[in-house]
Every structure is written in structure tokens, then in C-alpha cells.
Amino acid sequence: MPIPKLYNKRVKHILPLVLSIICITVGLNFYLSENIHQFLLENKALNQNKLSTFNPRTSTSALFSYVEDIIQYNETELIHIGTKDGIYFHWDDWVDLSPGNKFLDRYRHDFPSGQCDSLLTKYASVNGYSLESYNKKVLRGMANLYCLKDIPRKVFITTDDSMVEVPIVGKKRFGVNLLGPRTRDKNQLVESMMTIEQNKDRLGFRSRPLKRLQPIVPVDAKEFIFSPEAEIFKLQEKLNNETITENELEYLQFLEYSNDYLVDNSDTYFKYPWITSDLFRGHSHHFAYPFFKRYIGDRERQSVVHHMVRAWFQFAEMNGFVSWVNYGSLLGWVYNGVNMPWDTDVDVQMPIVQLDRMGRQFNKSIIIENPRYGNAKYLLEVAPTYIKQGNGRNFIDARFIDINSGLYIDISALSHSNFKPPSNAVPNQDSLGTMMVHCKNWNWHTLEELLPLRHSFFEGGSVYIPNNVSSILSRKYGPDSFTTKLRFKKHNYQADISMWVPDRICKYPPPTNIRFNEINGGLTFEGACNKEYLQDEYHIIRQCSARHKMLNQDIDRPIDYDIGEWGELPILRKDAWDYYNDINANNVNHDRWAVSHEIVGKIHENKTKKM
């Protein structure tokens, strides 16, 4: 093929343009895909905490005060924040919306109860998937929460021994002027929590005792078989016989609408905050919109996950729902018993029938963390498209969302269907008694490799994992994914400390003779690659990794252990808001995340082992 001559007018003009486009594309790709430095993320978080007047304990204080007023029959105080039947709720009281203050403050002043006008409502209603700048996306999210986001139906107070369910009766702001002076510190909240626990039987609200997870959980295969058509038929018979209840009628109407229209026609239910300048790296694509306010550093994310995993499995077990850790989170478990430091969420699965029941009973519930351990609040939200395979836009069936950060646990339902799996999806498909199940993202399993579920410790707390871990991970990530792969995502796995270490800290472990401190077993400064960060992180992880190594030398056949005897490890990572607030308020003279909050409660009383 002859090379075109540059005196050809067309080539003369097109070639520089093509070269310019290539240079711009390469430059943008490099610029936009560059990692955000961790110190910049932490500095942004510190600054936002310093400038904001938001305190996550304020709404908790209001709720606890409300419950105590009911205990004391003090109805005159109830009118400010609720009625005798439940509490008022507005997202402005429960989430830090300070990034939107420049336009929200006017509405707070003009409409103290939290109303919006058509102008703000229109601004808030833009689809979360619309590509916009970082600042505009944050502002829209704050407006969306203030104006449009559905309020929860109920809120759960977590005490040492139970959860108390408080109904939500309407949308209304408490407001800083009312609640600010009543905000309590941690110790006062713990005292109030104990008062609620001791008097929960006098409240008239439903309470449920916390439960210890079981060693082995067999799950009936029927829990994976769900037919919306069959459920609709049964409920229509009740309707015709005039024996249907109000809740059943509401469920029937939901099933009919979702089955006939919603599943096949709906947009993606769980939105991400798509940001124009973030197309290549995808930092913002791992937050739940509209709760996104800023990018989050690795250690803050690890703290949120540490607290969130325990809260989810505690809530699920208390209400009789089984779920288990899988995929990327299960891969993290294999290495050292904690989530991988770069993993942006947690993946859990559960049977479709149980997710259906959970959605009917607890969709749009807020779960408040026990104030002994932190200030987190979690929103359980179930997508209305969970009932069957749909148009491919909704792979995730539910989320357990940390409303302070927008980080979440992804919950996928597994079901048996008439779809035929690919021949290489799962081995031994034709063996007698093998039942195939899958999620909406077409990840297939046999019940043999999933069940019975078994207890394990993840992030120091009790969780369930599948029966055959190696089979699932080998098929999903390859046979070397958990045996020989020691470098991934700019991290290297240092086996002597059972940790993934960022390459920017050090790519290879220091010599053993300078590695460990003989006095406390921690890392020396030289052994931590001259980074206090690594010393602190090892202090947090080593209990989890030591326990994991002791119990799971064979990841498919752990040694026998008594769950009550071993007990939960302490909360080992500081609550994120406490971390930033303590630094800004000069409550500490260090920047360490490591803490040790022992788990308290009746189901933990016979714990004897500390590792």
C-alpha cells in the first residue's frame, strides 16, 4: 500500500487533526485515570467535618429522647418529634447535607418543617445517571435527599441485647434549633440505650432479641423457588373469597404491577453518581446515589465496611434471614479474614424467597448502630424488580447502605429457574439431585457447593460463608486466585504479616530480624517500611488474620470450634465520624484508626478466647 504524500490536501489537513485527537485522548486518559492520593482524600474529609455543624448523634439523641418520653408517659414532649404512634423523619436530620447548604439554608429558614418548592424539586429530580460535574452531582444528591428521597418506614434501635422497632409516621424536620441543645455524647447515649433495653417491654413497640449465628445452616431448596405468577394466583383466590388482608392486598398489587410492567421496563433502580471527570477511574461508581458527598479514602472505607458487615449479619440473623459472603469479599476472607483494602463494597447472597419476605417486612428500614461502637445508620432498601429476571438493568436486588458515606453491601437473590445454564457454568450439572440456582447477573451455583452454609469470622464478626469455597472462587477468578496470586491492584500480599500492603508503602517485606517488636508483637517502625500507617493497620488486622489462620488452614474444612467460646472480636476500627471529629476537636494527638471496643451483651457473655 503506497504511503500518501503530504502534499495531498486532504491528508495534509486530516493527519494533524488525528494526531491531536490521539494526544488529547491519551493525555485525558492519563489525567483522569490517575489515582487520587490518599492524603488528599483524608484532608477533604477532615475539612468537611470541620466546616459542617452536622453531628450524627443528634438524630440518635432525638430518637432516644422520644422513646424515653414514652417510657415516662411524657406526652407533652412527643409532639415536637413524633406522636405516640411513631417518630417524624426527614433526611436533613439524619444525613449531613452541608455540601448543599448554599441553597438549602434558605428553604430551612422559609419552610422549617422541610418542604420544597417546584424549583428545588425540579433541580433534585434529574436522573442520578446523568453525567455532570463533581460539584453539581453532589448538590443534586443533597437536594434529592432533602426533597424527593422516600422516607423510611421504621427505624431500629440496636441495644446490647435486642433491637427495638420504632415506626415512622410522617415527613418533618426536627431542626437544629430544637435538637442541638439535646445532643448527647457517647457515654450519655450508651446510658440512654441501656435504659431503653431495660424498659423495652413497656414501650408498646415491637422488639426482637439478638441471636448468635449458628455453626451450620441447612437451607431448604424451596427457599430458592419463587414464582410471582403463582403468588399472584394464590392472592387473587383470597381476594375473590374476601379473605385477603390489607397487607396481602398491597402485596398483590405490587406483584401484579412489578410482574406485568416494572421488571421489564424500569430503569436501573440503584443509581450511582456518574461524574464527567470520573469516567476512566470510576471512583464515584461505587457509592449509592444520592448519599454521595465526596470520594472516600481506603482506611475510611475499611472502617465503614468493618462496622457494616457486623450490623448486617446481626440484623439478618435476628429476623431469621440467611445470607452469605461471596465473590470478592469471599476472596478477601480466604487470604486473611477481612475485606481486601481496595474492595469498594461487600457482596452477599440470599435465597429469593427469603429476600421477598425481607422486602415485605423491612424494606426501607433504618438500623442504628449500637452507640458503644459507632454512629453509623444503615438503610435497608429492596429493589421492586427483585421478583424475576428482567431487562438486564437491575442485577442487584437489595442494598444495606451506610447513609453517612453512601458505601453499601450488595445483596443478590439466588433463584432456581427454567433458564439453562452454560455448559461450563458449574461442573456436574447432570448428577442426580443437583439443583442449579443463579442471580440476575447470571452467576450460577449448585446447591451442593453452597449448602449447608457454615459459620466463620469476617472482619472479626460472625458471618456465613458457602460450603465449598475453593470450587466457587476457582471458577469465578481462576485456580490461582487464592493460592499463588500475591500482587493485585497495586498491592502486594506479605504473608509474614498476612496483609495486603500498598506498593506505594513498600513492594517487598523488610528483613525478618527487624520486622517485629519483641515487646508487643507489633511491627517496628523499620519493619513497617518506616510508615506509621502500616503499624496501625497491622495492629488492627492481626487479630482477625491470626484467628482466620488458626481456624481455616483448609478453607473448605475448618477445624471444629465453639462459637460462644471464641466470641466476636472487638470492634477494631474507629468510627469514621469519630475519627475526623476527634482530630478537629483536638481530642487526640495521633491519627490512628485502631481501637478495641469489646462486644457487650448476653449472647457474648461466655466468651473466653481473645484471639
C-alpha positions as semicolon CSV with decimal commas, in nm:
position;residue;x (nm);y (nm);z (nm)
1;M;0,000;0,000;0,000
2;P;0,161;0,331;-0,104
3;I;0,219;0,593;0,163
4;P;0,009;0,903;0,093
5;K;0,206;1,215;0,017
6;L;0,170;1,511;0,247
7;Y;0,115;1,750;-0,042
8;N;-0,226;1,578;-0,079
9;K;-0,454;1,848;0,065
10;R;-0,688;1,602;0,240
11;V;-0,405;1,420;0,418
12;K;-0,232;1,746;0,497
13;H;-0,531;1,868;0,699
14;I;-0,661;1,539;0,844
15;L;-0,332;1,397;0,974
16;P;-0,258;1,678;1,224
17;L;-0,618;1,661;1,343
18;V;-0,594;1,286;1,400
19;L;-0,262;1,323;1,583
20;S;-0,409;1,599;1,801
21;I;-0,709;1,385;1,891
22;I;-0,480;1,094;1,983
23;C;-0,263;1,317;2,203
24;I;-0,564;1,469;2,378
25;T;-0,722;1,126;2,434
26;V;-0,401;0,978;2,579
27;G;-0,350;1,285;2,798
28;L;-0,705;1,281;2,929
29;N;-0,688;0,909;2,992
30;F;-0,370;0,951;3,196
31;Y;-0,504;1,253;3,385
32;L;-0,849;1,116;3,457
33;S;-0,732;0,765;3,545
34;E;-0,466;0,881;3,788
35;N;-0,528;0,763;4,142
36;I;-0,638;1,027;4,389
37;H;-0,378;1,050;4,665
38;Q;-0,497;0,918;4,998
39;F;-0,380;1,221;5,194
40;L;-0,594;1,446;4,970
41;L;-0,899;1,231;5,038
42;E;-0,838;1,241;5,412
43;N;-0,776;1,615;5,405
44;K;-1,104;1,667;5,222
45;A;-1,285;1,458;5,484
46;L;-1,124;1,649;5,771
47;N;-1,216;1,980;5,615
48;Q;-1,577;1,877;5,551
49;N;-1,611;1,758;5,909
50;K;-1,464;2,083;6,039
51;L;-1,691;2,308;5,834
52;S;-2,010;2,112;5,896
53;T;-2,226;2,154;6,207
54;F;-2,379;1,813;6,148
55;N;-2,348;1,562;6,433
56;P;-2,476;1,206;6,371
57;R;-2,553;1,174;6,742
58;T;-2,817;1,447;6,720
59;S;-3,083;1,237;6,548
60;T;-2,996;0,940;6,769
61;S;-3,040;1,163;7,076
62;A;-3,379;1,277;6,946
63;L;-3,493;0,921;6,889
64;F;-3,370;0,805;7,229
65;S;-3,539;1,104;7,396
66;Y;-3,863;1,018;7,218
67;V;-3,850;0,658;7,343
68;E;-3,763;0,770;7,698
69;D;-4,059;1,012;7,692
70;I;-4,284;0,720;7,608
71;I;-4,135;0,517;7,893
72;Q;-4,203;0,811;8,130
73;Y;-4,550;0,884;7,981
74;N;-4,430;1,235;7,896
75;E;-4,664;1,300;7,602
76;T;-4,614;1,679;7,602
77;E;-4,264;1,637;7,460
78;L;-4,368;1,387;7,192
79;I;-4,541;1,648;6,975
80;H;-4,207;1,801;6,877
81;I;-4,057;1,491;6,718
82;G;-4,345;1,246;6,678
83;T;-4,672;1,111;6,811
84;K;-4,747;0,824;7,045
85;D;-4,754;0,600;6,734
86;G;-4,412;0,685;6,597
87;I;-4,149;0,941;6,509
88;Y;-4,122;1,203;6,233
89;F;-3,839;1,170;5,982
90;H;-3,659;1,399;5,740
91;W;-3,330;1,313;5,572
92;D;-3,193;1,655;5,669
93;D;-3,182;1,545;6,034
94;W;-3,016;1,209;5,964
95;V;-2,763;1,281;5,688
96;D;-2,502;1,555;5,661
97;L;-2,642;1,770;5,378
98;S;-2,399;2,057;5,446
99;P;-2,246;2,041;5,094
100;G;-2,584;2,173;4,977
101;N;-2,616;2,447;5,238
102;K;-2,577;2,730;4,991
103;F;-2,928;2,673;4,864
104;L;-3,082;2,451;5,135
105;D;-3,037;2,712;5,412
106;R;-3,298;2,935;5,250
107;Y;-3,552;2,652;5,247
108;R;-3,474;2,561;5,606
109;H;-3,546;2,920;5,705
110;D;-3,861;2,964;5,496
111;F;-4,001;2,612;5,549
112;P;-3,878;2,485;5,889
113;S;-4,064;2,155;5,854
114;G;-3,865;2,064;5,545
115;Q;-4,085;2,140;5,244
116;C;-3,954;2,216;4,893
117;D;-4,089;2,434;4,615
118;S;-4,120;2,333;4,250
119;L;-3,786;2,491;4,158
120;L;-3,579;2,287;4,404
121;T;-3,785;1,976;4,333
122;K;-3,713;2,008;3,961
123;Y;-3,341;2,054;4,031
124;A;-3,344;1,744;4,256
125;S;-3,529;1,521;4,011
126;V;-3,256;1,486;3,745
127;N;-3,165;1,119;3,693
128;G;-2,863;1,018;3,901
129;Y;-2,710;0,862;3,589
130;S;-2,683;1,195;3,409
131;L;-2,319;1,287;3,351
132;E;-2,235;1,605;3,539
133;S;-1,950;1,774;3,717
134;Y;-1,845;1,661;4,063
135;N;-1,988;1,965;4,244
136;K;-2,319;1,963;4,058
137;K;-2,365;1,591;4,124
138;V;-2,310;1,643;4,497
139;L;-2,554;1,936;4,504
140;R;-2,821;1,738;4,321
141;G;-2,777;1,449;4,562
142;M;-2,825;1,676;4,862
143;A;-3,135;1,830;4,700
144;N;-3,268;1,485;4,615
145;L;-3,240;1,373;4,977
146;Y;-3,399;1,693;5,102
147;C;-3,693;1,689;4,862
148;L;-3,756;1,357;4,690
149;K;-3,597;1,054;4,855
150;D;-3,866;0,835;5,013
151;I;-3,852;0,841;5,391
152;P;-3,807;0,507;5,572
153;R;-4,099;0,319;5,721
154;K;-3,937;0,228;6,052
155;V;-3,616;0,272;6,246
156;F;-3,441;0,011;6,463
157;I;-3,255;0,098;6,782
158;T;-2,978;-0,153;6,847
159;T;-2,913;-0,222;7,214
160;D;-2,675;-0,472;7,372
161;D;-2,935;-0,750;7,361
162;S;-3,210;-0,656;7,117
163;M;-3,343;-0,425;6,850
164;V;-3,641;-0,200;6,920
165;E;-3,858;-0,112;6,620
166;V;-3,996;0,242;6,614
167;P;-4,249;0,329;6,337
168;I;-4,207;0,644;6,128
169;V;-4,534;0,835;6,097
170;G;-4,453;1,121;5,861
171;K;-4,205;1,353;5,694
172;K;-4,098;1,650;5,906
173;R;-3,771;1,810;6,011
174;F;-3,672;1,821;6,375
175;G;-3,431;2,104;6,303
176;V;-3,106;2,204;6,470
177;N;-3,271;2,467;6,689
178;L;-3,487;2,203;6,854
179;L;-3,237;1,921;6,881
180;G;-2,893;2,083;6,903
181;P;-2,902;2,153;7,279
182;R;-3,023;1,796;7,344
183;T;-2,739;1,621;7,163
184;R;-2,564;1,375;7,394
185;D;-2,211;1,247;7,394
186;K;-2,124;0,882;7,353
187;N;-2,143;0,790;7,722
188;Q;-2,482;0,957;7,759
189;L;-2,613;0,775;7,454
190;V;-2,493;0,443;7,593
191;E;-2,672;0,513;7,922
192;S;-2,988;0,603;7,733
193;M;-2,958;0,288;7,520
194;M;-2,935;0,077;7,836
195;T;-3,247;0,247;7,976
196;I;-3,434;0,160;7,658
197;E;-3,317;-0,201;7,677
198;Q;-3,428;-0,235;8,038
199;N;-3,773;-0,087;7,966
200;K;-3,841;-0,218;7,614
201;D;-4,139;-0,427;7,730
202;R;-4,319;-0,110;7,844
203;L;-4,296;0,067;7,511
204;G;-4,570;-0,090;7,306
205;F;-4,322;-0,111;7,016
206;R;-4,201;-0,442;6,887
207;S;-3,858;-0,562;6,999
208;R;-3,657;-0,866;6,896
209;P;-3,369;-1,032;7,083
210;L;-3,031;-1,050;6,916
211;K;-2,924;-1,402;6,823
212;R;-2,594;-1,578;6,790
213;L;-2,520;-1,717;6,445
214;Q;-2,530;-2,096;6,414
215;P;-2,240;-2,330;6,327
216;I;-2,420;-2,492;6,032
217;V;-2,732;-2,371;5,849
218;P;-2,918;-2,610;5,616
219;V;-3,145;-2,417;5,380
220;D;-3,449;-2,581;5,222
221;A;-3,429;-2,591;4,842
222;K;-3,782;-2,445;4,830
223;E;-3,634;-2,116;4,951
224;F;-3,480;-2,074;4,605
225;I;-3,802;-2,127;4,410
226;F;-4,019;-1,820;4,365
227;S;-4,289;-1,770;4,104
228;P;-4,461;-1,429;4,102
229;E;-4,739;-1,579;3,888
230;A;-4,807;-1,848;4,147
231;E;-4,806;-1,592;4,429
232;I;-5,045;-1,369;4,233
233;F;-5,280;-1,664;4,172
234;K;-5,292;-1,754;4,544
235;L;-5,361;-1,396;4,646
236;Q;-5,627;-1,348;4,379
237;E;-5,809;-1,652;4,517
238;K;-5,806;-1,488;4,860
239;L;-5,933;-1,166;4,705
240;N;-6,220;-1,349;4,536
241;N;-6,305;-1,527;4,862
242;E;-6,287;-1,196;5,052
243;T;-6,030;-1,342;5,295
244;I;-5,739;-1,121;5,189
245;T;-5,577;-0,894;5,447
246;E;-5,478;-0,532;5,387
247;N;-5,108;-0,622;5,373
248;E;-5,179;-0,910;5,133
249;L;-5,379;-0,682;4,905
250;E;-5,092;-0,433;4,896
251;Y;-4,854;-0,720;4,816
252;L;-5,084;-0,845;4,538
253;Q;-5,098;-0,501;4,379
254;F;-4,719;-0,473;4,395
255;L;-4,667;-0,817;4,238
256;E;-4,911;-0,751;3,955
257;Y;-4,757;-0,416;3,867
258;S;-4,397;-0,534;3,900
259;N;-4,456;-0,861;3,712
260;D;-4,655;-0,710;3,424
261;Y;-4,465;-0,387;3,372
262;L;-4,195;-0,276;3,612
263;V;-3,936;-0,553;3,581
264;D;-3,917;-0,534;3,202
265;N;-3,943;-0,158;3,163
266;S;-3,777;0,004;3,460
267;D;-3,453;0,199;3,464
268;T;-3,173;0,093;3,697
269;Y;-3,314;0,121;4,049
270;F;-2,992;0,162;4,248
271;K;-2,820;0,465;4,099
272;Y;-2,452;0,559;4,102
273;P;-2,340;0,923;4,090
274;W;-2,195;0,935;3,740
275;I;-1,943;1,220;3,719
276;T;-1,797;1,351;3,392
277;S;-1,440;1,375;3,521
278;D;-1,454;1,023;3,666
279;L;-1,534;0,813;3,358
280;F;-1,199;0,633;3,347
281;R;-1,129;0,559;3,714
282;G;-1,484;0,504;3,830
283;H;-1,425;0,634;4,185
284;S;-1,781;0,760;4,211
285;H;-1,939;0,447;4,066
286;H;-1,917;0,262;4,396
287;F;-2,138;0,490;4,602
288;A;-2,514;0,485;4,641
289;Y;-2,674;0,795;4,494
290;P;-2,796;1,033;4,639
291;F;-2,584;0,973;4,953
292;F;-2,257;1,054;4,774
293;K;-2,082;1,366;4,911
294;R;-1,714;1,304;4,841
295;Y;-1,463;1,039;4,742
296;I;-1,354;0,826;5,037
297;G;-1,005;0,710;5,130
298;D;-0,908;0,347;5,175
299;R;-0,893;0,349;5,553
300;E;-1,223;0,528;5,599
301;R;-1,385;0,278;5,362
302;Q;-1,231;-0,013;5,555
303;S;-1,375;0,131;5,877
304;V;-1,724;0,162;5,729
305;V;-1,709;-0,196;5,598
306;H;-1,580;-0,327;5,933
307;H;-1,883;-0,185;6,116
308;M;-2,134;-0,251;5,838
309;V;-2,069;-0,623;5,793
310;R;-2,137;-0,692;6,160
311;A;-2,455;-0,483;6,159
312;W;-2,594;-0,662;5,853
313;F;-2,542;-1,018;5,976
314;Q;-2,672;-0,921;6,320
315;F;-2,991;-0,776;6,168
316;A;-3,043;-1,069;5,929
317;E;-2,992;-1,337;6,195
318;M;-3,224;-1,164;6,440
319;N;-3,504;-1,169;6,181
320;G;-3,446;-1,522;6,054
321;F;-3,288;-1,443;5,716
322;V;-2,981;-1,630;5,594
323;S;-2,721;-1,469;5,375
324;W;-2,361;-1,546;5,299
325;V;-2,046;-1,368;5,185
326;N;-1,941;-1,442;4,828
327;Y;-1,719;-1,336;4,535
328;G;-1,472;-1,052;4,601
329;S;-1,548;-1,040;4,971
330;L;-1,511;-1,418;4,999
331;L;-1,176;-1,389;4,822
332;G;-1,069;-1,138;5,086
333;W;-1,182;-1,382;5,356
334;V;-0,963;-1,657;5,210
335;Y;-0,645;-1,454;5,248
336;N;-0,676;-1,309;5,597
337;G;-1,036;-1,295;5,714
338;V;-1,104;-0,931;5,615
339;N;-1,218;-0,743;5,308
340;M;-0,949;-0,658;5,055
341;P;-0,834;-0,299;5,112
342;W;-0,925;-0,185;4,759
343;D;-1,266;-0,354;4,753
344;T;-1,534;-0,086;4,742
345;D;-1,831;-0,290;4,866
346;V;-1,932;-0,622;5,022
347;D;-2,106;-0,896;4,824
348;V;-2,366;-1,115;4,994
349;Q;-2,628;-1,354;4,858
350;M;-2,952;-1,495;4,995
351;P;-3,240;-1,716;4,874
352;I;-3,507;-1,536;4,668
353;V;-3,796;-1,645;4,895
354;Q;-3,624;-1,500;5,199
355;L;-3,543;-1,177;5,018
356;D;-3,910;-1,150;4,918
357;R;-4,015;-1,189;5,280
358;M;-3,748;-0,945;5,397
359;G;-3,867;-0,687;5,145
360;R;-4,227;-0,713;5,261
361;Q;-4,137;-0,682;5,628
362;F;-3,836;-0,450;5,638
363;N;-3,794;-0,261;5,312
364;K;-3,690;0,099;5,378
365;S;-3,584;0,043;5,736
366;I;-3,311;0,237;5,915
367;I;-3,088;0,037;6,151
368;I;-2,893;0,239;6,408
369;E;-2,559;0,105;6,525
370;N;-2,517;0,042;6,897
371;P;-2,369;0,372;7,025
372;R;-2,100;0,177;7,212
373;Y;-1,933;0,104;6,881
374;G;-2,009;0,393;6,646
375;N;-2,251;0,637;6,491
376;A;-2,349;0,450;6,177
377;K;-2,702;0,432;6,038
378;Y;-2,793;0,188;5,765
379;L;-3,078;0,194;5,515
380;L;-3,211;-0,144;5,402
381;E;-3,363;-0,093;5,058
382;V;-3,507;-0,365;4,834
383;A;-3,544;-0,300;4,460
384;P;-3,901;-0,357;4,334
385;T;-3,752;-0,555;4,044
386;Y;-3,631;-0,845;4,259
387;I;-3,918;-1,078;4,171
388;K;-3,775;-1,216;3,844
389;Q;-3,513;-1,180;3,570
390;G;-3,578;-0,857;3,383
391;N;-3,437;-0,622;3,122
392;G;-3,076;-0,651;3,238
393;R;-3,063;-0,314;3,414
394;N;-3,114;-0,446;3,768
395;F;-2,860;-0,706;3,880
396;I;-2,868;-0,605;4,246
397;D;-3,182;-0,692;4,442
398;A;-3,122;-0,504;4,766
399;R;-2,868;-0,289;4,944
400;F;-2,765;-0,223;5,302
401;I;-2,643;0,137;5,272
402;D;-2,434;0,336;5,517
403;I;-2,619;0,667;5,486
404;N;-2,325;0,870;5,619
405;S;-2,096;0,771;5,332
406;G;-2,303;0,603;5,060
407;L;-2,099;0,281;5,085
408;Y;-2,306;-0,036;5,084
409;I;-2,346;-0,411;5,095
410;D;-2,478;-0,551;4,766
411;I;-2,744;-0,817;4,825
412;S;-2,824;-1,058;4,541
413;A;-3,107;-1,313;4,548
414;L;-3,041;-1,662;4,412
415;S;-3,328;-1,849;4,249
416;H;-3,398;-2,164;4,053
417;S;-3,545;-2,101;3,709
418;N;-3,615;-2,259;3,372
419;F;-3,314;-2,089;3,216
420;K;-3,048;-2,336;3,104
421;P;-2,700;-2,264;3,240
422;P;-2,398;-2,259;3,008
423;S;-2,227;-2,596;2,987
424;N;-1,917;-2,463;3,164
425;A;-2,106;-2,265;3,432
426;V;-2,092;-2,533;3,701
427;P;-1,945;-2,885;3,687
428;N;-2,151;-3,200;3,743
429;Q;-2,478;-3,040;3,627
430;D;-2,622;-3,377;3,529
431;S;-2,555;-3,552;3,858
432;L;-2,866;-3,681;4,030
433;G;-3,017;-3,431;4,272
434;T;-2,811;-3,133;4,156
435;M;-3,018;-2,814;4,163
436;M;-2,894;-2,506;3,985
437;V;-2,954;-2,152;4,111
438;H;-2,841;-1,815;3,979
439;C;-2,853;-1,442;4,041
440;K;-2,966;-1,180;3,790
441;N;-2,608;-1,134;3,674
442;W;-2,601;-1,499;3,564
443;N;-2,364;-1,630;3,827
444;W;-2,459;-1,996;3,863
445;H;-2,419;-2,233;4,158
446;T;-2,527;-2,579;4,258
447;L;-2,687;-2,607;4,598
448;E;-2,424;-2,868;4,675
449;E;-2,145;-2,611;4,669
450;L;-2,345;-2,351;4,862
451;L;-2,511;-2,563;5,130
452;P;-2,508;-2,617;5,413
453;L;-2,390;-2,269;5,498
454;R;-2,125;-2,254;5,765
455;H;-2,022;-2,005;6,026
456;S;-1,699;-1,812;6,003
457;F;-1,545;-1,484;6,117
458;F;-1,508;-1,196;5,873
459;E;-1,386;-0,853;5,981
460;G;-1,381;-1,005;6,330
461;G;-1,757;-1,067;6,339
462;S;-1,978;-1,370;6,274
463;V;-2,088;-1,433;5,915
464;Y;-2,197;-1,723;5,698
465;I;-1,995;-1,849;5,400
466;P;-2,067;-2,116;5,135
467;N;-1,987;-2,480;5,195
468;N;-1,732;-2,517;4,914
469;V;-1,526;-2,200;4,891
470;S;-1,248;-2,328;4,665
471;S;-1,490;-2,450;4,398
472;I;-1,668;-2,113;4,376
473;L;-1,355;-1,899;4,371
474;S;-1,165;-2,122;4,128
475;R;-1,448;-2,098;3,878
476;K;-1,502;-1,725;3,929
477;Y;-1,144;-1,597;3,948
478;G;-0,923;-1,887;3,845
479;P;-0,746;-2,160;4,047
480;D;-0,451;-1,935;4,132
481;S;-0,667;-1,651;4,268
482;F;-0,629;-1,762;4,629
483;T;-0,317;-1,975;4,619
484;T;-0,033;-1,801;4,437
485;K;-0,162;-1,455;4,342
486;L;0,031;-1,215;4,562
487;R;0,016;-0,895;4,356
488;F;-0,303;-0,717;4,256
489;K;-0,449;-0,365;4,230
490;K;-0,112;-0,202;4,313
491;H;-0,090;-0,406;4,634
492;N;0,131;-0,696;4,735
493;Y;0,044;-0,967;4,984
494;Q;0,307;-1,000;5,258
495;A;0,249;-1,343;5,405
496;D;0,455;-1,289;5,720
497;I;0,204;-1,027;5,839
498;S;-0,098;-1,165;5,645
499;M;-0,167;-0,827;5,488
500;W;-0,214;-0,665;5,151
501;V;0,030;-0,373;5,151
502;P;0,004;-0,085;4,902
503;D;0,300;-0,079;4,664
504;R;0,345;0,289;4,744
505;I;0,431;0,186;5,104
506;C;0,668;-0,096;5,011
507;K;0,671;-0,363;4,741
508;Y;0,867;-0,619;4,944
509;P;0,870;-0,703;5,318
510;P;1,167;-0,588;5,526
511;P;1,403;-0,850;5,674
512;T;1,254;-1,069;5,948
513;N;1,518;-0,971;6,204
514;I;1,393;-0,609;6,208
515;R;1,027;-0,681;6,135
516;F;0,859;-0,735;6,471
517;N;0,863;-0,565;6,808
518;E;0,958;-0,824;7,070
519;I;0,768;-0,644;7,345
520;N;0,416;-0,620;7,199
521;G;0,436;-0,831;6,883
522;G;0,360;-0,536;6,659
523;L;0,570;-0,405;6,375
524;T;0,877;-0,199;6,438
525;F;0,899;0,130;6,252
526;E;1,159;-0,021;6,017
527;G;0,954;-0,341;5,994
528;A;0,657;-0,129;5,885
529;C;0,858;0,014;5,595
530;N;0,904;0,333;5,801
531;K;0,529;0,406;5,789
532;E;0,313;0,453;6,098
533;Y;0,017;0,370;5,873
534;L;0,138;0,013;5,834
535;Q;0,200;-0,024;6,208
536;D;-0,155;0,089;6,279
537;E;-0,309;-0,129;6,009
538;Y;-0,123;-0,438;6,128
539;H;-0,240;-0,368;6,483
540;I;-0,599;-0,373;6,353
541;I;-0,577;-0,677;6,127
542;R;-0,355;-0,916;6,317
543;Q;-0,629;-1,050;6,548
544;C;-0,855;-1,120;6,251
545;S;-0,580;-1,282;6,045
546;A;-0,447;-1,489;6,336
547;R;-0,792;-1,629;6,411
548;H;-0,857;-1,695;6,044
549;K;-0,528;-1,879;6,002
550;M;-0,590;-2,090;6,311
551;L;-0,943;-2,196;6,213
552;N;-0,913;-2,223;5,834
553;Q;-0,591;-2,395;5,735
554;D;-0,816;-2,585;5,493
555;I;-1,063;-2,329;5,360
556;D;-1,325;-2,595;5,285
557;R;-1,285;-2,791;5,609
558;P;-1,230;-2,564;5,911
559;I;-1,143;-2,707;6,249
560;D;-1,431;-2,757;6,492
561;Y;-1,484;-2,464;6,728
562;D;-1,746;-2,339;6,969
563;I;-1,880;-2,003;6,851
564;G;-1,975;-1,892;7,200
565;E;-1,633;-1,982;7,337
566;W;-1,449;-1,787;7,068
567;G;-1,693;-1,498;7,054
568;E;-1,679;-1,188;6,837
569;L;-1,356;-0,995;6,819
570;P;-1,376;-0,634;6,942
571;I;-1,464;-0,352;6,705
572;L;-1,113;-0,281;6,582
573;R;-1,160;0,024;6,358
574;K;-1,265;0,365;6,483
575;D;-1,597;0,504;6,367
576;A;-1,529;0,737;6,071
577;W;-1,708;1,043;6,209
578;D;-1,539;0,996;6,549
579;Y;-1,202;0,975;6,374
580;Y;-1,233;1,308;6,192
581;N;-1,415;1,486;6,474
582;D;-1,158;1,381;6,734
583;I;-0,875;1,522;6,522
584;N;-1,057;1,851;6,451
585;A;-1,159;1,891;6,816
586;N;-0,804;1,811;6,938
587;N;-0,938;1,517;7,137
588;V;-0,641;1,308;7,023
589;N;-0,277;1,371;6,941
590;H;-0,247;1,100;6,675
591;D;-0,415;0,986;6,353
592;R;-0,458;0,616;6,427
593;W;-0,771;0,422;6,333
594;A;-0,710;0,130;6,571
595;V;-0,948;0,092;6,866
596;S;-1,071;-0,201;7,073
597;H;-1,439;-0,185;7,171
598;E;-1,533;-0,513;7,336
599;I;-1,867;-0,656;7,224
600;V;-2,122;-0,645;7,508
601;G;-2,443;-0,845;7,552
602;K;-2,597;-1,164;7,686
603;I;-2,512;-1,372;7,378
604;H;-2,143;-1,283;7,425
605;E;-2,113;-1,346;7,799
606;N;-1,949;-1,691;7,783
607;K;-1,668;-1,574;7,555
608;T;-1,328;-1,691;7,681
609;K;-1,089;-1,682;7,386
610;K;-0,944;-1,344;7,289
611;M;-0,761;-1,424;6,965
